[in-house]
Amino acid sequence: MPEPTGRPGETIELTDVTKRYPGQAEPAVEAVSMVIPAGEVVVLVGPSGCGKTTTMKMINRLIEPTSGTITIGGTDVLTLDPDQHRRDIGYVIQQIGLFPHKRIEDNIGLMPKVLGWSRSRIRARVAELLELVGLPADYARRYPRELSGGQQQRVGVARALAADPSVMLMDEPFGATDPITRDHLQNEFLRLQREVRKTIVFVTHDFDEALKMGDRIAVLRPRSVIAQYDTPEAILAAPADDYVASFIGAGGQLKKLALLRLRDVELAPAPRAEGLPRIAVEATARDALDLMLGEGSDVVLVTDDFGDDATVIGSLDLRMVMGAAAGEAGNP
Amino acid sequence: MTAPIQARRPARAARGTGRPRWAGLLVRPALIVAGLLVLWLWTRGQRLDSIEARNVNGEVIGSQVLEHVELTLICTALTIAIAVPLGVAVSLSRSRVGRVVVLGLGNLGQAIPSVGLIVLLALVISIGVGTAVIALVAYAVLPVLRNTMVGIEGVDPVLTEAARGMGLSRLAVLFTVELPLAVPVILAGVRTALVLTVASAPLAALIDGGGLGEGLFTGLSLNRPVISVTFGVLVAALALFADWLGLLAEMFLRPKGM
């Protein structure tokens, strides 16, 4: 694993956090307690109105909790000045919220400027972040309306990272993009997170997105009550109850295979047979199964990279795929 | 016709600095100059009696135009200085009562006929430029006030939430996000106020406040159409010119990237 660039993530701890709005019989969030480990992506998933966004916004105090404590890296956030506190937390929202009258460089550089960074340092930081999120350097001079939705959300992520926060809050960040762009942004984001290793709270209502993005998933009931809080593999293997199972829906075993990278599977030596379908080691067990079904072959060759000239490093057959799924289930 | 089909302009050029808009911008001043030229030719062709000659001459016209412009500028500056901060304060307080009271007062200022307001204030306070300024400002505050409130309240709440979420203070959000984005709406209000003031300023002459109203009312009371037409046309030309300046301000001061 590469060393994290910039400030690494800090642990977030919620203890009995409750939000009650005046005039409402039931609390919006009721006594949530959870530990979000440093450097991990924790996804809050649940139906609309279950309080997941409210829970997230209490962490950066856009919503003040009625009772309970929230600590980040051991510091009680309720004792901090809210504005100072938010400067240490990146915030990405579904609607992106780029300022239309500011160029991309000024959107990204806004908080560094407020924090009193020098011009040259801000310029260098903007260039670094644009590269990190995969945008050309000359986009710095553009206005938000000159970018596509997917590009705008990359800028949104870059802006959230600008002052190098230890924690990022992301509220359905890829919810408004088309499926292809979303998939792309998700992959980019996972790559990015491997570099920056922030502590990330990610809110979504899409369970498949939660499976893909989360190191851990908290499945929430109404009032943000935690139904199950575990790794994606463990939740798929043993949903706590029918409510959690209803999120997994049909095809739970297939979803489990989609989490399993071939690089984590013990491969068989490559047979000398010609003309077998080939798949890269970066792909998942589900991709391998899909290829077997599509090609009508119960064996595939695994290569070290994409492309035709990649080296074959082993093979995989149908029985091994099924075994891998079962093995994962018994050994999360 | 074999005129080439013009390609659709990219978003950048379509934003209002393209050449066709420039040409269009020059129409108004050209018409104003043409109107004034006609006025000059027409008065030159008239045989002026001594009263007319004393009023329709370069020196008198020049000093009255200057007074008129001064009066307008002072009033507009005061209007902005009062209405913009007040509108911001009311928007930020999110107070319903404040909103109703402020808009009510603004409406009241505008609902009273300006002649009535000026004469009433002269009776209550005294005659003179100061009173005229108060009356004209009271009359012009409403459009700027209302547009400031509408402009700030019209800023997408997503943007203010994003700004708050990244750690900007309430005041910083106002100055970096809300006010810049409200500028086009506020400027539209200022333009209305400016024209309103230019066009109402002749009434200042009723209470010895100076301006082009002096010549206008002299012409009317002494039954000298040459005088009243001359000054009437001058007021109209000035109002059109002020509106044109407002248009320029709207074009050049609006935030870029929108």
Interface residues (C-beta under 8 A of the other chain):
Chain A: N60 L62 D83 Q84 H85 R86 R87 D88 I89 G90 Y91 I93 Q95 I96 G97 L98 F99 P100 H101 K102 R103 L110 M111 V114 Y143 P144 R145 E146 R159 A160 A163 L169
Chain B: A11 R12 D156 V158 L159 E161 A162 A163 R164 G165 M166 G167 L168 S169 A172 T176 V177 P180 L181 P255 K256 G257 M258
